[in-house]
């Protein structure tokens, strides 16, 4: 290693009463994967999520920003209605079409100790863009 932090990562950023999520990666797909991990991390530690089951997702949108919102809202819907929590994502994006596999388990309130419930991804601070060094960032604010 050359002392630089890895390009693939997720983080939160403050935004009034809601929460900003940001994923970065070498590719757009990796940035979307990391945004999925950041989404999980709003609720619980992603390291506590075991990949026992997988769910498949397919999203299409006219641009990358709307694709990110659709992707995150599909995850939020499955978390809420399917009582799932995800800790690992494999995303493929081609021409504003996303195919993904999310791996996780049924939510266990004792084990995962969810801090908040995410209600939806918003258009606030919404951005999918190339960053210096040929990487990508995908971010938005989620309503908690």
Backbone torsions as a table, in degrees:
resi	resn	phi	psi	omega
1	UNK	NA	147.7	-177.6
2	UNK	-100.0	14.6	177.7
3	UNK	90.7	-6.4	178.1
4	UNK	-86.5	148.3	177.7
5	UNK	-73.7	152.7	-178.7
6	UNK	-62.6	148.0	-177.9
7	UNK	-71.4	-36.9	-179.6
8	UNK	-79.1	116.3	177.9
9	UNK	-163.8	168.5	174.4
10	UNK	-128.6	159.7	176.2
11	UNK	-160.1	164.3	174.1
12	UNK	-106.3	153.5	171.8
13	UNK	-136.1	144.4	-174.0
14	UNK	-69.3	143.2	175.3
15	UNK	-156.1	93.6	178.3
16	UNK	41.2	-127.1	-176.6
17	UNK	-86.3	-11.6	-179.1
18	UNK	-95.4	-169.3	-177.4
19	UNK	-133.0	130.7	173.5
20	UNK	-87.5	139.4	175.6
21	UNK	-122.5	145.0	-178.0
22	UNK	-143.7	132.5	173.5
23	UNK	-120.8	140.0	176.0
24	UNK	-127.2	153.7	178.9
25	UNK	-167.0	171.5	177.4
26	UNK	-68.3	-28.4	179.9
27	UNK	-123.9	164.1	175.5
28	UNK	-60.7	-40.5	179.5
29	UNK	-60.6	-42.3	178.4
30	UNK	-64.8	-38.0	178.0
31	UNK	-63.3	-39.0	177.2
32	UNK	-67.4	-38.7	176.1
33	UNK	-60.8	-46.4	-179.4
34	UNK	-66.8	-33.2	174.7
35	UNK	-64.0	-36.3	175.3
36	UNK	-62.8	-41.3	177.6
37	UNK	-66.4	-41.0	177.5
38	UNK	-61.5	-37.3	176.7
39	UNK	-61.1	-48.2	177.7
40	UNK	-59.4	-40.6	-176.6
41	UNK	-68.1	-16.3	172.7
42	UNK	-65.0	-33.4	-175.2
43	UNK	-96.3	-40.2	-174.5
44	UNK	-157.5	170.5	176.3
45	UNK	-72.3	116.9	-178.9
46	UNK	-58.8	-24.5	178.9
47	UNK	-66.5	-20.1	-179.1
48	UNK	-85.1	-6.4	-176.7
49	UNK	-91.8	122.7	179.8
50	UNK	-95.8	137.7	-179.1
51	UNK	-82.0	78.9	-179.7
52	UNK	-92.3	-30.1	-176.3
53	UNK	-136.3	162.8	174.6
54	UNK	-133.6	150.4	176.6
55	UNK	-126.1	142.3	-179.8
56	UNK	-103.4	140.5	-178.8
57	UNK	-130.1	145.1	174.8
58	UNK	-139.1	125.3	-178.8
59	UNK	-135.4	148.3	175.6
60	UNK	-141.3	139.8	-178.5
61	UNK	-151.4	162.1	-178.2
62	UNK	-71.8	-17.3	177.8
63	UNK	-151.5	169.9	-175.3
64	UNK	-63.8	-37.4	-178.7
65	UNK	-64.5	-47.2	178.5
66	UNK	-66.7	-31.8	176.1
67	UNK	-63.7	-40.7	177.2
68	UNK	-61.4	-46.4	179.2
69	UNK	-61.4	-44.7	178.7
70	UNK	-61.5	-42.8	179.6
71	UNK	-61.3	-50.5	-179.1
72	UNK	-65.3	-39.4	178.5
73	UNK	-68.1	-32.2	174.6
74	UNK	-64.9	-41.2	176.6
75	UNK	-64.3	-45.2	-179.7
76	UNK	-60.5	-42.1	178.6
77	UNK	-61.4	-46.9	-179.3
78	UNK	-66.2	-35.3	177.3
79	UNK	-65.1	-42.8	-176.6
80	UNK	-75.5	-50.4	-174.0
81	UNK	-83.9	-32.4	-179.7
82	UNK	-94.1	-2.1	180.0
83	UNK	54.6	41.2	-178.3
84	UNK	-107.1	160.8	169.9
85	UNK	-137.5	136.4	-174.1
86	UNK	-116.4	143.4	179.8
87	UNK	-128.3	-5.5	-179.3
88	UNK	-144.0	139.9	-176.0
89	UNK	-137.4	139.3	170.3
90	UNK	-121.9	113.5	-174.5
91	UNK	-119.3	137.1	172.0
92	UNK	-125.0	129.1	179.8
93	UNK	-124.2	131.5	175.6
94	UNK	-146.7	122.0	176.4
95	UNK	52.0	50.7	177.9
96	UNK	62.7	24.3	174.7
97	UNK	-120.7	127.8	-177.0
98	UNK	-114.1	132.1	169.3
99	UNK	-121.3	132.5	-176.2
100	UNK	-147.0	153.4	170.0
101	UNK	-120.6	126.7	175.8
102	UNK	-110.9	131.7	-179.7
103	UNK	-114.0	138.1	-179.7
104	UNK	-175.0	-147.4	-176.7
105	UNK	-152.7	171.7	174.8
106	UNK	-65.8	140.2	-178.5
107	UNK	-68.8	133.7	177.4
108	UNK	-121.1	108.8	-173.6
109	UNK	-61.4	-29.1	178.1
110	UNK	-73.4	-44.4	-178.0
111	UNK	-75.5	-48.1	-172.3
112	UNK	-87.3	-20.3	178.5
113	UNK	41.5	61.2	-177.2
114	UNK	-58.3	128.8	-177.2
115	UNK	-77.3	-41.5	-178.8
116	UNK	-145.4	169.0	172.3
117	UNK	-107.4	128.4	176.6
118	UNK	-86.7	126.9	-177.1
119	UNK	-92.0	-30.0	179.1
120	UNK	174.8	158.3	173.6
121	UNK	-84.4	142.9	-177.1
122	UNK	-117.7	173.8	176.8
123	UNK	-87.1	-2.3	-179.6
124	UNK	-68.9	131.9	-179.9
125	UNK	57.1	21.7	-177.1
126	UNK	-69.8	126.4	-179.7
127	UNK	-160.5	134.4	168.8
128	UNK	-129.6	116.3	-173.6
129	UNK	-152.9	157.8	172.5
130	UNK	-74.5	144.5	177.7
131	UNK	-119.4	168.0	179.2
132	UNK	-55.3	138.8	-179.7
133	UNK	91.5	11.5	175.9
134	UNK	73.0	17.1	177.3
135	UNK	-93.1	-176.3	-179.6
136	UNK	-131.3	152.1	172.5
137	UNK	-130.3	138.7	176.5
138	UNK	-131.2	122.6	-175.7
139	UNK	-147.6	158.1	170.1
140	UNK	-168.9	175.5	175.6
141	UNK	-100.6	137.2	174.6
142	UNK	-108.4	143.8	179.7
143	UNK	-82.7	119.8	179.6
144	UNK	-115.1	NA	NA
